[in-house]
Amino acid sequence: MAFKIAGIGEILWDMLPGGKQLGGAPSNFAYHMQQAGFETFVVSAVGKDRDGEEIMDVLDQLQLNDSFVQRIPYYPTGTVTVKLNPSGIPGYTIHENVAWDHIAWTDGLDALAKEVDAVCFGSLAQRENVSRETICRFLESTNPQCLRVFDINLRQSFYTKEIIVRSLELANVLKINEEELPIVAGLLGYSGNEESQLNQLLKGYDLRLIAHTMGSGGSLLLTHEEISSCQVPEIKVTDTVGAGDAFTAVMLAGMLQNQTLKTTHKIATEVAAFVCTQNGATPTLPREFIDKILM
């Protein structure tokens, strides 16, 4: 069976110290799913400007389906200024009122939503009403078996309790990192340690799986039946931009193919570590990783 995958939300230029790179978690996720051989769709918007044209050119070079990337004349293409700290961890300045804040609902999106087997979305692209309603409508239009992955990606002040709660209600898979968990737990009134908070999220929103990533401290995958823990291999970090999106993509590939939790977790960790050794969010994955993903 050929699986159809969508990444919906922001698409932008990451203005890195060494130059600009295609960015935005949903498009990064879609790129890695596409590398693994899945049919992927990027759902977003760019401006009718040079930055937008260049994004469309890069999507074409990456062989990503851009038929659901809208061209909007009244807003600029999104950009993010990215500065890396000495450990290679990115800090973001995300510019506002850009094209991906205005993704319109269309009949084409309604049809796509009914066909996809998995969709990845976050909180950032929901900061403005137009895109928020389009994203939520897309999720509501998917079939019940669709994997709806909320890769929460809290950025600056571009989130509210209402956005997080509605997203959790629409999702059945959550990815959350060590910095985001205490923020979300505080907003939801959860107490206890990390494990307790994760279990409250898992059960409270009837999620199929939670991925809790902890940077160099490794990660946990939790379901109602089991827990998997995985450490990060020793690597020389170039930058961590996009590593989490690669992790999400490989995790979803494993779930779609009914791989064991531990196998999925191990491969996702290895691929994310590889991305950390490369420049930018969309490096080409070596064949050995593709073969593992499609086991």
C-alpha positions as CSV (number, residue, x, y, z in Angstrom):
1,M,0.0,0.0,0.0
2,A,1.3,3.5,-0.9
3,F,0.8,5.8,2.1
4,K,-0.1,9.5,1.6
5,I,1.4,12.0,4.1
6,A,0.8,15.7,4.6
7,G,2.8,18.3,6.5
8,I,0.6,21.3,7.1
9,G,1.7,24.7,8.4
10,E,4.6,27.1,8.1
11,I,7.1,27.1,5.2
12,L,9.9,29.6,5.3
13,W,13.5,30.5,5.0
14,D,15.7,29.9,8.0
15,M,18.3,32.7,7.8
16,L,21.2,30.8,9.3
17,P,24.7,32.2,10.0
18,G,26.0,30.4,6.9
19,G,23.2,31.4,4.6
20,K,19.5,30.7,4.1
21,Q,18.0,27.2,4.2
22,L,14.4,25.9,3.6
23,G,12.7,25.6,6.9
24,G,9.4,25.0,8.7
25,A,8.7,21.9,10.6
26,P,5.9,20.6,8.4
27,S,8.0,20.9,5.2
28,N,11.0,19.4,6.9
29,F,8.9,16.5,8.1
30,A,7.4,16.0,4.6
31,Y,10.9,16.0,3.0
32,H,12.1,13.2,5.2
33,M,8.9,11.2,4.6
34,Q,9.4,11.7,0.9
35,Q,13.0,10.5,1.1
36,A,11.8,7.3,2.7
37,G,9.6,6.7,-0.3
38,F,6.2,7.9,0.9
39,E,3.9,10.1,-1.2
40,T,4.0,13.5,0.6
41,F,2.3,16.8,0.3
42,V,3.3,20.2,1.7
43,V,0.3,22.3,2.7
44,S,1.3,25.9,3.3
45,A,1.6,29.4,1.6
46,V,4.3,31.7,0.3
47,G,4.2,35.2,-1.0
48,K,4.3,36.3,-4.6
49,D,7.9,37.5,-4.1
50,R,11.4,36.4,-4.8
51,D,11.6,34.4,-1.6
52,G,8.4,32.6,-2.5
53,E,9.7,31.8,-6.0
54,E,12.9,30.4,-4.5
55,I,11.0,28.2,-2.0
56,M,9.0,26.8,-4.9
57,D,12.2,26.1,-6.8
58,V,13.7,24.3,-3.8
59,L,10.6,22.2,-3.3
60,D,10.9,21.3,-7.0
61,Q,14.5,20.3,-6.6
62,L,13.6,18.2,-3.5
63,Q,10.9,16.6,-5.6
64,L,8.3,17.5,-3.0
65,N,4.7,17.9,-4.1
66,D,3.9,21.6,-3.9
67,S,0.5,21.6,-5.4
68,F,-1.0,22.6,-2.0
69,V,1.5,25.5,-1.4
70,Q,-0.7,28.6,-2.0
71,R,0.7,31.8,-3.6
72,I,-0.6,34.8,-1.7
73,P,0.0,38.3,-3.2
74,Y,-0.6,40.4,-0.1
75,Y,1.8,38.9,2.4
76,P,5.5,38.2,2.2
77,T,7.1,34.7,2.3
78,G,7.9,33.7,5.8
79,T,11.5,34.1,7.2
80,V,13.1,33.2,10.5
81,T,16.4,34.6,11.8
82,V,18.3,31.7,13.3
83,K,21.2,32.1,15.6
84,L,23.1,29.1,17.1
85,N,24.5,29.0,20.6
86,P,28.0,27.4,21.2
87,S,26.3,23.9,21.5
88,G,24.7,24.3,18.1
89,I,21.2,24.8,19.6
90,P,19.1,27.2,17.5
91,G,17.4,30.4,18.8
92,Y,14.6,31.7,16.5
93,T,13.2,35.2,15.7
94,I,10.1,34.4,13.7
95,H,8.7,37.3,11.6
96,E,5.0,37.9,11.7
97,N,2.0,38.5,9.4
98,V,3.5,36.4,6.6
99,A,2.0,34.2,3.9
100,W,1.8,31.0,5.9
101,D,-0.4,32.8,8.5
102,H,-3.1,33.0,5.7
103,I,-3.5,29.4,4.4
104,A,-7.0,29.3,2.9
105,W,-9.4,26.3,3.1
106,T,-10.1,24.9,-0.3
107,D,-12.1,21.9,-1.9
108,G,-8.7,20.5,-2.8
109,L,-7.6,20.4,0.8
110,D,-10.9,18.8,1.8
111,A,-10.2,16.0,-0.7
112,L,-6.6,15.6,0.4
113,A,-7.5,15.4,4.1
114,K,-9.8,12.5,3.4
115,E,-7.0,10.6,1.6
116,V,-4.0,11.0,3.9
117,D,-2.7,8.3,6.2
118,A,-0.8,10.7,8.4
119,V,-0.5,14.4,8.9
120,C,1.9,16.5,10.9
121,F,1.1,19.9,12.4
122,G,2.3,22.2,15.1
123,S,1.3,25.2,17.2
124,L,3.2,27.9,15.4
125,A,1.1,28.1,12.2
126,Q,-2.0,28.4,14.3
127,R,-0.9,31.8,15.7
128,E,-3.3,33.6,13.3
129,N,-7.0,32.7,12.8
130,V,-7.0,31.9,9.1
131,S,-4.4,29.2,9.1
132,R,-5.6,27.9,12.5
133,E,-9.0,27.3,11.2
134,T,-7.7,25.7,8.0
135,I,-5.4,23.4,10.0
136,C,-8.1,22.3,12.4
137,R,-10.6,21.8,9.6
138,F,-8.1,19.6,7.7
139,L,-7.6,17.5,10.9
140,E,-11.3,17.2,11.4
141,S,-11.7,16.0,7.8
142,T,-9.3,13.1,8.0
143,N,-10.4,9.6,8.5
144,P,-10.4,8.0,12.0
145,Q,-7.4,5.8,11.2
146,C,-5.2,8.7,10.1
147,L,-2.2,9.4,12.3
148,R,-2.6,13.1,13.3
149,V,0.7,14.1,14.8
150,F,0.9,17.2,17.0
151,D,4.6,18.2,16.9
152,I,4.0,21.0,19.3
153,N,7.0,23.2,18.6
154,L,6.3,26.0,21.0
155,R,8.0,29.2,19.6
156,Q,8.3,32.6,21.2
157,S,4.9,33.6,22.5
158,F,3.0,32.2,19.5
159,Y,0.7,29.8,21.5
160,T,-2.1,29.8,23.9
161,K,-3.7,27.2,26.2
162,E,-6.7,27.1,23.8
163,I,-4.5,26.3,20.8
164,I,-2.8,23.5,22.7
165,V,-6.0,22.0,24.0
166,R,-7.8,22.0,20.7
167,S,-4.7,20.5,19.0
168,L,-4.4,17.8,21.6
169,E,-8.1,17.0,21.1
170,L,-7.6,16.6,17.3
171,A,-4.3,14.7,17.5
172,N,-3.6,11.0,18.3
173,V,0.2,11.3,18.5
174,L,2.1,14.0,20.3
175,K,5.8,15.0,20.1
176,I,7.0,17.2,22.9
177,N,10.5,18.1,24.2
178,E,11.9,18.6,27.6
179,E,11.5,22.4,27.6
180,E,7.9,22.2,26.3
181,L,6.6,19.6,28.8
182,P,6.7,21.8,31.9
183,I,5.1,24.7,30.0
184,V,2.2,22.5,28.7
185,A,1.8,20.8,32.1
186,G,1.5,24.2,33.8
187,L,-1.1,25.4,31.3
188,L,-3.1,22.2,31.8
189,G,-2.7,22.2,35.6
190,Y,-0.8,18.9,35.7
191,S,1.4,18.2,38.7
192,G,3.9,15.4,39.5
193,N,7.1,14.4,37.7
194,E,7.8,14.1,34.0
195,E,6.5,10.5,33.8
196,S,3.3,11.5,35.6
197,Q,2.7,14.5,33.3
198,L,3.3,12.4,30.2
199,N,0.9,9.8,31.4
200,Q,-1.7,12.4,32.1
201,L,-1.4,13.7,28.6
202,L,-1.5,10.2,27.1
203,K,-4.6,9.2,29.0
204,G,-6.3,12.6,29.2
205,Y,-6.4,13.0,25.4
206,D,-6.5,9.3,24.5
207,L,-3.3,9.6,22.5
208,R,-1.9,6.5,20.7
209,L,1.7,7.6,21.4
210,I,3.8,10.3,22.9
211,A,7.4,11.0,21.9
212,H,9.3,12.9,24.6
213,T,12.6,14.2,23.3
214,M,15.3,15.4,25.7
215,G,18.2,16.6,23.4
216,S,21.4,14.9,24.3
217,G,19.6,13.1,27.1
218,G,17.8,10.9,24.6
219,S,14.1,10.3,24.3
220,L,11.1,8.3,25.4
221,L,8.3,6.8,23.4
222,L,5.1,6.0,25.4
223,T,2.0,4.1,24.5
224,H,-0.7,2.7,26.7
225,E,1.0,-0.7,26.6
226,E,4.8,0.0,26.6
227,I,7.6,2.5,27.0
228,S,10.8,2.7,25.0
229,S,13.9,4.6,26.1
230,C,16.8,5.4,23.7
231,Q,20.0,7.3,24.2
232,V,21.6,9.5,21.5
233,P,24.8,8.1,19.9
234,E,28.0,10.1,20.4
235,I,28.3,12.5,17.4
236,K,29.9,15.8,16.5
237,V,27.0,18.3,16.3
238,T,27.0,20.7,13.4
239,D,23.5,22.1,14.1
240,T,20.3,20.6,15.4
241,V,17.9,22.4,13.0
242,G,15.5,19.8,11.6
243,A,16.6,16.9,13.7
244,G,13.3,16.7,15.6
245,D,11.4,16.8,12.3
246,A,13.5,13.9,11.0
247,F,12.8,12.0,14.2
248,T,9.0,12.6,13.8
249,A,9.1,11.4,10.2
250,V,10.9,8.2,10.9
251,M,8.7,7.5,13.9
252,L,5.6,7.9,11.8
253,A,7.0,5.7,9.1
254,G,7.5,3.0,11.7
255,M,4.0,3.3,13.0
256,L,2.5,3.2,9.5
257,Q,4.4,0.0,8.8
258,N,3.6,-1.6,12.2
259,Q,7.2,-1.8,13.2
260,T,7.9,-2.6,16.9
261,L,8.1,0.4,19.2
262,K,11.8,-0.2,20.0
263,T,12.8,-0.7,16.4
264,T,11.0,2.5,15.3
265,H,12.6,4.4,18.2
266,K,16.2,3.2,17.5
267,I,16.0,4.1,13.8
268,A,14.4,7.5,14.5
269,T,17.2,8.3,17.0
270,E,19.9,7.3,14.5
271,V,18.4,9.4,11.7
272,A,17.9,12.5,14.0
273,A,21.5,12.1,15.2
274,F,22.7,12.0,11.6
275,V,20.8,15.2,10.8
276,C,22.6,16.9,13.7
277,T,25.9,16.3,12.0
278,Q,24.8,18.0,8.8
279,N,24.1,21.6,7.8
280,G,20.5,22.6,7.6
281,A,17.2,20.8,8.1
282,T,17.0,18.8,4.9
283,P,20.2,16.8,4.3
284,T,20.1,13.7,2.0
285,L,19.8,10.6,4.1
286,P,22.3,7.8,3.3
287,R,20.8,4.7,1.7
288,E,21.4,2.6,4.8
289,F,18.9,4.7,6.7
290,I,16.3,4.5,4.0
291,D,16.6,0.7,4.0
292,K,16.2,0.6,7.8
293,I,13.1,2.9,7.7
294,L,11.5,0.7,5.1
295,M,12.3,-2.6,6.9
